[in-house]
């Protein structure tokens, strides 16, 4: 039972850290990154996420896979122009403005915290 408690708590810790990292990255890029308009290109065969092409402040043209998949609310059709924020140090790190997935990251933090608590309860119950 103690092993189950440890694995539950460890899994919860990993999930919470992943969610917190995602929230931090999104916040960092949207506040300190540069903003650009990106052209949506068709998704490569076998993938659901389209490619975004944009020009950085120093004139480089960058193509990245969209950080979020298309949704009904935001279909990301080929030829559309969308606003993105990108990390000036590594332009491959992008955030689709208005399409941030903070809710998913918060869910990871919440579920991870719940699993850590469950693991602690299981560890106490095992004694």
C-alpha positions as CSV (number, residue, x, y, z in Angstrom):
1,X,0.0,0.0,0.0
2,X,2.9,2.3,0.7
3,X,4.3,1.7,-2.8
4,X,0.9,2.6,-4.3
5,X,0.8,5.8,-2.2
6,X,4.3,6.8,-3.3
7,X,3.5,6.2,-7.0
8,X,0.3,8.2,-6.7
9,X,2.0,11.1,-5.0
10,X,4.9,11.0,-7.5
11,X,2.5,10.9,-10.4
12,X,0.6,13.8,-9.0
13,X,3.8,15.8,-8.4
14,X,4.8,15.3,-12.0
15,X,1.3,16.4,-13.3
16,X,1.3,19.5,-11.1
17,X,4.8,20.5,-12.2
18,X,3.9,20.0,-15.9
19,X,0.9,22.2,-15.5
20,X,2.8,24.9,-13.6
21,X,5.6,24.8,-16.2
22,X,3.0,25.3,-19.0
23,X,1.3,28.2,-17.2
24,X,4.7,29.8,-16.6
25,X,5.8,29.4,-20.2
26,X,2.6,30.8,-21.5
27,X,2.8,33.8,-19.1
28,X,6.4,34.4,-19.9
29,X,6.0,34.4,-23.7
30,X,2.9,36.5,-23.7
31,X,4.3,39.2,-21.4
32,X,8.0,39.3,-22.5
33,X,7.9,37.9,-26.0
34,X,7.4,39.7,-29.3
35,X,4.1,39.8,-31.1
36,X,3.7,38.9,-34.8
37,X,1.1,37.9,-37.3
38,X,1.4,34.4,-38.6
39,X,0.1,32.9,-41.8
40,X,-1.7,29.6,-41.2
41,X,-0.5,26.9,-43.6
42,X,-2.2,23.5,-44.2
43,X,-1.5,20.8,-41.7
44,X,1.1,18.3,-42.9
45,X,-0.3,14.9,-43.8
46,X,-0.9,12.7,-40.8
47,X,-1.2,15.6,-38.3
48,X,-4.0,17.7,-37.1
49,X,-2.1,20.9,-36.2
50,X,-1.4,23.4,-39.0
51,X,1.9,25.1,-39.6
52,X,2.3,28.8,-38.7
53,X,4.7,31.0,-40.7
54,X,5.8,34.3,-39.4
55,X,8.6,36.8,-39.6
56,X,10.6,37.7,-36.5
57,X,11.6,41.3,-35.6
58,X,15.1,40.7,-37.1
59,X,13.7,39.5,-40.4
60,X,14.0,35.7,-40.1
61,X,11.1,33.7,-41.5
62,X,10.1,30.9,-39.1
63,X,7.7,28.0,-39.5
64,X,6.4,26.2,-36.4
65,X,3.7,23.7,-35.8
66,X,0.7,25.4,-34.1
67,X,0.9,25.2,-30.3
68,X,-2.8,24.3,-30.2
69,X,-5.0,22.2,-32.5
70,X,-7.8,23.8,-34.5
71,X,-11.2,24.0,-32.7
72,X,-14.7,25.0,-33.7
73,X,-14.2,28.4,-32.1
74,X,-10.8,28.8,-33.9
75,X,-10.6,26.6,-36.9
76,X,-7.1,27.7,-38.1
77,X,-7.9,27.3,-41.8
78,X,-5.1,27.5,-44.3
79,X,-4.6,31.1,-45.4
80,X,-5.9,32.7,-42.2
81,X,-3.7,35.2,-40.4
82,X,-3.5,34.9,-36.6
83,X,-1.7,36.8,-33.9
84,X,1.0,35.0,-32.0
85,X,3.6,35.8,-29.3
86,X,7.0,34.3,-29.6
87,X,10.1,34.0,-27.5
88,X,12.7,36.3,-29.0
89,X,15.5,34.0,-27.8
90,X,13.9,30.9,-29.4
91,X,11.2,31.9,-31.9
92,X,10.1,28.2,-32.1
93,X,8.4,28.8,-28.7
94,X,5.1,30.4,-29.5
95,X,1.7,31.1,-28.0
96,X,-1.4,31.6,-30.2
97,X,-2.9,34.8,-28.7
98,X,-6.5,34.1,-27.8
99,X,-5.9,30.4,-28.0
100,X,-3.9,29.9,-24.8
101,X,-4.7,26.6,-23.1
102,X,-4.4,27.9,-19.5
103,X,-7.4,25.9,-18.5
104,X,-5.7,22.6,-19.4
105,X,-2.6,23.6,-17.5
106,X,-4.7,24.6,-14.5
107,X,-6.4,21.2,-14.7
108,X,-3.0,19.5,-14.6
109,X,-2.0,21.5,-11.5
110,X,-5.3,20.7,-9.8
111,X,-5.4,17.0,-10.6
112,X,-1.7,16.7,-9.6
113,X,-2.4,18.4,-6.3
114,X,-5.3,16.1,-5.7
115,X,-3.2,13.0,-6.5
116,X,-0.4,14.2,-4.1
117,X,-3.0,14.6,-1.3
118,X,-4.5,11.2,-2.2
119,X,-1.0,9.7,-2.0
120,X,-0.5,11.2,1.4
121,X,-3.8,9.9,2.6
122,X,-3.0,6.4,1.3
123,X,0.4,6.5,3.0
124,X,-1.1,7.5,6.4
125,X,-3.8,4.8,6.0
126,X,-1.2,2.2,5.3
127,X,0.4,2.7,8.7
